[in-house]
Amino acid sequence: MEAMKETVDQSLREMRETFASGRTRSVKWRKAQLGAIIEMVKDNEEKMSDVLFQDLGKHSSEAFRDELGFVMRSATTALNCLDNWVVPKKSNLPLLFYPATGKVISEPYGTVLVLSSWNFPISLSLDPMIGAIAAGNTVLLKASELSPNASALLAKLIPSYLDTKAIKVIEGGPDVATILLQHQWDKIFFTGSPKIGKIIMAAAAEHLTPVTLELGGKCPTIIDHHSVSKDMKSVVKRISGGKWGSCSGQACISVDYVLVEQSFASTLIDMFKPVIRSFFGENPKESGCLSKIVTKKHFQRLSRLLNDPRVKASIVYGGSMDEEKLYVEPTILLDPPLDSEIMNEEIFGPILPIITLRDIQESIGFIKSKPKPLAIYAFTNDKNLKTRILSETSSGSVTFNDLMIQYMCDALPFGGVGQSGMGRYHGKYSFECFSHEKAIMEGSLAMDLEARYPPWNNFKLNFIRLAFRDAYFKLVLLMLGLTKGVRK
Ligand SMILES: NC(=O)c1ccc[n+]([C@@H]2O[C@H](COP(=O)([O-])OP(=O)(O)OC[C@H]3O[C@@H](n4cnc5c(N)ncnc54)[C@H](O)[C@@H]3O)[C@@H](O)[C@H]2O)c1
C-alpha cells in the first residue's frame, strides 16, 4: 500500500500542476478530450463488450444500449453543446444596482475524484468523466474492483487516448478508495450504495469538498390497472424489460417492487409469465440475454433474501438458482412479508415482489412510509393519482407510463434525493455538476449614494426602506423632499 500511496501522491501532484497551468480550461483541450473518448469507445467497442460479458455476462446489444452507445451519445452532446455551455450567463440586475452589471461564469472546480460502481462499469465511469472534462477539470477515476476486467481495460485505454497529465485511472478496491479519500479533492463524484456514500461524505467533510452522491434504493412501480387496462400488455413488457433486461435487475433505477390492487394481482402474474418466456425462452440460464449476478457474495445475498421461509412461500414464478453460474432465475413474489429483508433492502437482482393493496390510492402512503427512492414509476392515466404522486411523494424522478428511459434522456437531470443521493448530472446538468457558478458584478465608480454610508439619519433609513422595496418612484419623491414619512 506504500507504493499505492506514492502513486496517488504523484498523480495528484501532476493533476494539480496541469490544472494550475490553465490547459484544461481551454475549450479546445476539452473538445479534444471529449472527441478522444468517442474515438476510444468506437475503436474498442468489441473489447469493451467482451469485458462487460466477462464481468457481468451482459449481452453485447444490452452493453451497447446501456453503456457504449450511451457514453458516445453523452460525449457527442457535450462536444456539440460545449460552446454554448461555457458562455457566461448575463444576469438582469434590479434597477437598484444601476449602473452595475452582472453575470455568472462557470469555473471548473479543479481536481475531481470519480468513484464508480460495477453494474455499468464503462458508462458509470466515463459519463461523469465527460462532465468533469467538459467543465474543464482534471480527473482521477477509480472504477469498481467488482468489475475487474472493465476496470483494467479502462486503466489501459484511457492513458492511450486522453491527456495523461490531466486524466488518470487508478485501479483497486476499498483500500485504494480509502487512500484516495485521505487527500484533498476539489469535487468528489461517487456512484454506489448509501452505506459507502456515508463514508465518502464524511471524508469529504474533512476538507469541505463538495460531493455528488449517486446512490440507490428501492424504486417502486405503481400499476393503476383501471386506467391503463387496454395497454396492459405494454405495461408488463416494459416492467419486464426494466426488471430483467438491464443487468438482471442490478441497476439503481430498476423496478424494485410493484404495487397493484389485490383484485388484479393474479391476472398480472399470468401476464408476466409469457413475456418472460418470450424474452428469455424456456431456459433463461442458457438464453445469453440475462446478465449474471456479479459475485458469489452478491449471489449469496440474494439467496439469503429468497431463502427466508416466509419469502420462499411467496414465490409464484421462478425461484431457481445456480451458484456456480451466478444465475438467479427471473422470479416473482406475491406479497412477501413487509417486514422481511427483501422488502427493506434494495434487491439489486432479478426478483420482483408484487405487493397488493385494496385501493391503488394507498400506494402513496406506502411509498411515503419508505426512504425517498431514486425513481418512482407509475403506469396510470388517472390525473388525480398523477397529481398525488407528484405532490405527496419525494424521489429523484417520477416517470409515468414508462421506466428507466428517464436515465437515457439527457435533457433531464439524473440524481437522487435523501437516501437515494444528492446532486444531479447528465447533459448540461453534468457540466453544471462539475462547475462552480461564479457570480460576477461589475460596479461603477461614476456615482455614489450617500445613503449607503454612516452617519445614519432618518432620511437614510427611509431611503434604504424604499430601495429594498424597489419603490423607485417613492425614492425619487424622497430625494426631491416631496415625501418624508415611509411606511414601515
Ligand atoms: N444512482 C446511480 O446512478 C447508481 C448507479 C449504479 C449503482 N448505484 C448504487 O450502487 C450500489 C451498488 O454498487 P456497488 O456495490 O458498487 O456500491 P459500493 O458502495 O459497494 O461501491 C461503490 C464504490 O465505492 C468503493 N468502495 C467500496 N467500499 C468502500 C469503502 N469502505 N470506502 C471507500 N470506497 C469504497 C468501491 O470500490 C466502488 O468503487 C447500489 O446501491 C446501487 O443502487 C447507483
The ligand as an SDF file (V2000), in Angstrom:
LIG
                    3D

 44 48  0  0  0  0  0  0  0  0999 V2000
  -27.5360    6.3920   -8.6840 N   0  0  0  0  0  0  0  0  0  0  0  0
  -26.8040    5.7600   -9.5800 C   0  0  0  0  0  0  0  0  0  0  0  0
  -26.5180    6.2650  -10.6670 O   0  0  0  0  0  0  0  0  0  0  0  0
  -26.3090    4.3700   -9.3040 C   0  0  0  0  0  0  0  0  0  0  0  0
  -25.7990    3.6150  -10.3600 C   0  0  0  0  0  0  0  0  0  0  0  0
  -25.3400    2.3370  -10.1010 C   0  0  0  0  0  0  0  0  0  0  0  0
  -25.3850    1.8240   -8.8290 C   0  0  0  0  0  0  0  0  0  0  0  0
  -25.8930    2.5800   -7.8270 N   0  0  0  0  0  0  0  0  0  0  0  0
  -25.9750    2.0060   -6.4860 C   0  0  0  0  0  0  0  0  0  0  0  0
  -24.7410    1.4080   -6.1540 O   0  0  0  0  0  0  0  0  0  0  0  0
  -24.9390    0.2860   -5.3140 C   0  0  0  0  0  0  0  0  0  0  0  0
  -24.2480   -0.9260   -5.8790 C   0  0  0  0  0  0  0  0  0  0  0  0
  -22.9730   -0.6040   -6.3020 O   0  0  0  0  0  0  0  0  0  0  0  0
  -21.6460   -1.0520   -5.5390 P   0  0  0  0  0  0  0  0  0  0  0  0
  -21.8670   -2.3850   -4.9500 O   0  0  0  0  0  0  0  0  0  0  0  0
  -20.5310   -0.8570   -6.4750 O   0  0  0  0  0  0  0  0  0  0  0  0
  -21.5860    0.0390   -4.3850 O   0  0  0  0  0  0  0  0  0  0  0  0
  -20.4520    0.2470   -3.2910 P   0  0  0  0  0  0  0  0  0  0  0  0
  -20.9410    1.4060   -2.4910 O   0  0  0  0  0  0  0  0  0  0  0  0
  -20.1240   -1.0040   -2.5920 O   0  0  0  0  0  0  0  0  0  0  0  0
  -19.1420    0.6470   -4.1420 O   0  0  0  0  0  0  0  0  0  0  0  0
  -19.0420    1.7970   -4.9430 C   0  0  0  0  0  0  0  0  0  0  0  0
  -17.6060    2.2770   -4.9930 C   0  0  0  0  0  0  0  0  0  0  0  0
  -17.1480    2.5340   -3.6710 O   0  0  0  0  0  0  0  0  0  0  0  0
  -15.9190    1.8640   -3.4230 C   0  0  0  0  0  0  0  0  0  0  0  0
  -15.8890    1.4230   -2.0240 N   0  0  0  0  0  0  0  0  0  0  0  0
  -16.3350    0.2480   -1.5010 C   0  0  0  0  0  0  0  0  0  0  0  0
  -16.1160    0.2070   -0.1680 N   0  0  0  0  0  0  0  0  0  0  0  0
  -15.5340    1.3780    0.1540 C   0  0  0  0  0  0  0  0  0  0  0  0
  -15.0580    1.9350    1.3730 C   0  0  0  0  0  0  0  0  0  0  0  0
  -15.1600    1.2740    2.5300 N   0  0  0  0  0  0  0  0  0  0  0  0
  -14.5070    3.1600    1.3440 N   0  0  0  0  0  0  0  0  0  0  0  0
  -14.4180    3.8500    0.1890 C   0  0  0  0  0  0  0  0  0  0  0  0
  -14.8510    3.3700   -1.0020 N   0  0  0  0  0  0  0  0  0  0  0  0
  -15.3860    2.1520   -1.0150 C   0  0  0  0  0  0  0  0  0  0  0  0
  -15.9210    0.6930   -4.3770 C   0  0  0  0  0  0  0  0  0  0  0  0
  -14.5920    0.2950   -4.6430 O   0  0  0  0  0  0  0  0  0  0  0  0
  -16.6260    1.2730   -5.5950 C   0  0  0  0  0  0  0  0  0  0  0  0
  -15.7100    1.9770   -6.4160 O   0  0  0  0  0  0  0  0  0  0  0  0
  -26.4400    0.1010   -5.2540 C   0  0  0  0  0  0  0  0  0  0  0  0
  -26.9230    0.6590   -4.0590 O   0  0  0  0  0  0  0  0  0  0  0  0
  -26.9440    0.8860   -6.4580 C   0  0  0  0  0  0  0  0  0  0  0  0
  -28.2610    1.3230   -6.3480 O   0  0  0  0  0  0  0  0  0  0  0  0
  -26.3490    3.8420   -8.0330 C   0  0  0  0  0  0  0  0  0  0  0  0
  1  2  1  0
  2  3  2  0
  2  4  1  0
  4  5  1  0
  4 44  2  0
  5  6  2  0
  6  7  1  0
  7  8  2  0
  8  9  1  0
  8 44  1  0
  9 10  1  0
  9 42  1  0
 10 11  1  0
 11 12  1  0
 11 40  1  0
 12 13  1  0
 13 14  1  0
 14 15  2  0
 14 16  1  0
 14 17  1  0
 17 18  1  0
 18 19  2  0
 18 20  1  0
 18 21  1  0
 21 22  1  0
 22 23  1  0
 23 24  1  0
 23 38  1  0
 24 25  1  0
 25 26  1  0
 25 36  1  0
 26 27  1  0
 26 35  1  0
 27 28  2  0
 28 29  1  0
 29 30  1  0
 29 35  2  0
 30 31  1  0
 30 32  2  0
 32 33  1  0
 33 34  2  0
 34 35  1  0
 36 37  1  0
 36 38  1  0
 38 39  1  0
 40 41  1  0
 40 42  1  0
 42 43  1  0
M  CHG  2   8   1  16  -1
M  END
$$$$
